Every structure is written in C-alpha cells, then in structure tokens.
Amino acid sequence: MSVIQVSMKVSFYRYQSQASKSNAVADNFGVGLAATSSNFNAVVPKVSTIPSEVPGADYVYVMSVRTGTQPDAGTASVVGLMITGSEGRTAMVTLNPAGLILTRGGDTYHIMTTPASIGELQSVQVWHDSSGKGAMESLFIDNITVWDVQTSQG
C-alpha cells in the first residue's frame, strides 16, 4: 500500500444555514450517486457522494481530486483517503468503489458527510491497492483540495 501526504489549499463559499449548505453543494456540484462497477471500463463520475457509515451524519466536506497528466497517472486500482484535522479524522473512504477508473488528467469532486467536525484541516492520507492491471495500476495525484462547507475553510 502506498501512502502520500498531500497539502491542502484554502478557499470556498460562505453559506447561511445548514439546509442551504447542503442545497448549495448539490446545486454547485451537480450531485450524483457514485457509479456502480458493472462495467470494467466505468469511470468515476465527475461528482459523487461518499456514503457515510454513520446514520444522520450531516457535517459536509467536499473534496476535489485532480490526477496528473503524465502517462500512467490514472488508475483502476482502488483508491482511498482519510482526512485528519485538529479534532480527529474521518474514516478511510474509497474514491472509486470496485476500481472504477480515475482518469489521467481528470478532475473529480467527492461529497462526504461525517457526524461532526474534525477541526482545522491538517492533512490527507491517500492510498491505493495496486489492483489495476498494467498501466492502470499506478496513480499520480496532482492536487487534492478539501473544503469544510460549514466553515468555508480548506
């Protein structure tokens, strides 16, 4: 397993209420459910939701993941990440269930909910399981940006 520390950028929107936060995220990013892996060549959707393992989790984070443009930057390996903050960390989540393809030079947005804030964002740990075949085994991430929708910080 590979683990990479990725620095985060700061920027996002200012929202008024919890309800408008969720609606604003859905409106701005065109929320769609993650695709299923019934097709081996299926690609991670431009926008996906990461299901919470905790019922009622309503603290919202949005992640932007950009893969590099060099050869072999995309992957069909299963990719996961965990966000660490000053007050705790998220569960390890999967960005591409069942090895959906993260395309080379692609931008994807992932909406994740947690039961509570993890505090000031500090780091992101990324891993992949090398399950992709040939050129689709490796991964190169150019940039990951994480936004805390409630505080408008990243």
SULVEN-V502547 format. One record per pair of residues at least 4 apart in sequence whose ideal C-beta (glycine too) atoms are under 6 Angstrom apart, sorted by sequence separation. I is the first residue (numbers start at 1). J is the second residue. D is the distance in Angstrom with one decimal. If there is no record, write none. Layout:
# SULVEN-V502547
<<I | J | D> <I | J | D>>
This chain:
# SULVEN-V502547
<<16 | 20 | 5.1> <20 | 24 | 5.7> <24 | 28 | 5.9> <25 | 29 | 5.9> <96 | 100 | 4.1> <132 | 136 | 3.7> <15 | 20 | 5.5> <26 | 31 | 4.2> <37 | 42 | 6.0> <52 | 57 | 3.9> <68 | 73 | 3.8> <84 | 89 | 4.3> <132 | 137 | 4.2> <148 | 153 | 5.1> <15 | 21 | 4.3> <67 | 73 | 4.9> <96 | 102 | 5.5> <35 | 42 | 5.3> <67 | 74 | 5.5> <82 | 89 | 5.7> <83 | 90 | 4.7> <130 | 137 | 5.3> <147 | 154 | 4.7> <82 | 90 | 5.7> <146 | 154 | 5.6> <15 | 24 | 5.5> <145 | 154 | 5.8> <35 | 45 | 5.3> <82 | 92 | 4.7> <128 | 139 | 5.1> <80 | 92 | 5.2> <32 | 45 | 5.5> <34 | 48 | 4.0> <80 | 94 | 4.9> <32 | 47 | 5.5> <31 | 47 | 6.0> <33 | 49 | 5.9> <79 | 95 | 4.7> <30 | 47 | 5.3> <79 | 96 | 5.4> <29 | 47 | 4.8> <124 | 144 | 5.4> <78 | 99 | 5.4> <76 | 99 | 4.9> <90 | 114 | 5.6> <76 | 101 | 5.1> <121 | 146 | 5.7> <75 | 102 | 5.3> <74 | 102 | 5.4> <74 | 103 | 4.7> <89 | 118 | 5.8> <74 | 104 | 3.7> <88 | 118 | 4.7> <73 | 104 | 4.4> <87 | 118 | 5.5> <87 | 119 | 3.0> <99 | 131 | 5.9> <85 | 118 | 3.3> <86 | 119 | 3.5> <85 | 119 | 3.9> <86 | 120 | 4.3> <67 | 102 | 5.6> <85 | 120 | 5.8> <69 | 105 | 4.1> <85 | 121 | 5.3> <67 | 104 | 5.8> <85 | 122 | 5.7> <84 | 122 | 5.1> <67 | 106 | 5.3> <84 | 123 | 4.8> <66 | 107 | 5.1> <83 | 124 | 5.4> <50 | 93 | 4.9> <65 | 108 | 5.1> <81 | 124 | 5.6> <82 | 125 | 4.9> <64 | 109 | 5.4> <81 | 126 | 4.8> <63 | 110 | 4.5> <80 | 127 | 5.4> <62 | 111 | 5.5> <79 | 128 | 4.7> <61 | 112 | 4.9> <77 | 128 | 4.3> <78 | 129 | 4.8> <44 | 96 | 4.7> <77 | 129 | 5.5> <60 | 113 | 5.6> <77 | 130 | 5.4> <78 | 131 | 5.7> <77 | 131 | 4.8> <58 | 113 | 5.9> <59 | 114 | 4.8> <77 | 132 | 4.0> <44 | 100 | 4.7> <57 | 113 | 4.3> <76 | 132 | 3.6> <57 | 114 | 5.4> <59 | 116 | 5.6> <75 | 132 | 5.1> <42 | 100 | 5.1> <43 | 101 | 4.8> <44 | 102 | 5.4> <57 | 115 | 4.7> <59 | 117 | 5.6> <43 | 103 | 5.8> <50 | 110 | 5.5> <76 | 136 | 3.9> <77 | 137 | 5.7> <37 | 98 | 3.3> <52 | 113 | 4.7> <54 | 115 | 4.9> <75 | 136 | 5.7> <47 | 109 | 4.7> <48 | 110 | 5.6> <49 | 111 | 4.9> <50 | 112 | 4.3> <34 | 97 | 5.9> <37 | 100 | 5.8> <72 | 135 | 4.9> <83 | 146 | 5.8> <44 | 108 | 5.3> <75 | 139 | 4.1> <35 | 100 | 6.0> <72 | 138 | 4.9> <73 | 140 | 3.9> <68 | 140 | 3.9> <67 | 141 | 6.0> <68 | 142 | 4.4> <66 | 142 | 4.6> <66 | 143 | 4.5> <65 | 144 | 5.4> <29 | 109 | 5.1> <64 | 145 | 4.4> <63 | 146 | 5.1> <61 | 146 | 6.0> <62 | 147 | 4.7> <25 | 111 | 6.0> <61 | 148 | 6.0> <60 | 149 | 4.2> <8 | 121 | 5.7> <5 | 123 | 5.6> <6 | 124 | 4.7> <3 | 125 | 5.5> <4 | 126 | 4.8> <3 | 127 | 5.4> <25 | 149 | 5.9> <2 | 127 | 5.9> <1 | 127 | 4.9> <21 | 149 | 5.1> <12 | 147 | 4.1> <9 | 145 | 4.9> <6 | 144 | 4.6> <8 | 146 | 5.3> <14 | 152 | 5.0> <12 | 152 | 4.7> <12 | 154 | 5.9> <11 | 154 | 5.9> <10 | 154 | 4.5> <9 | 154 | 5.7> <8 | 154 | 5.5>>
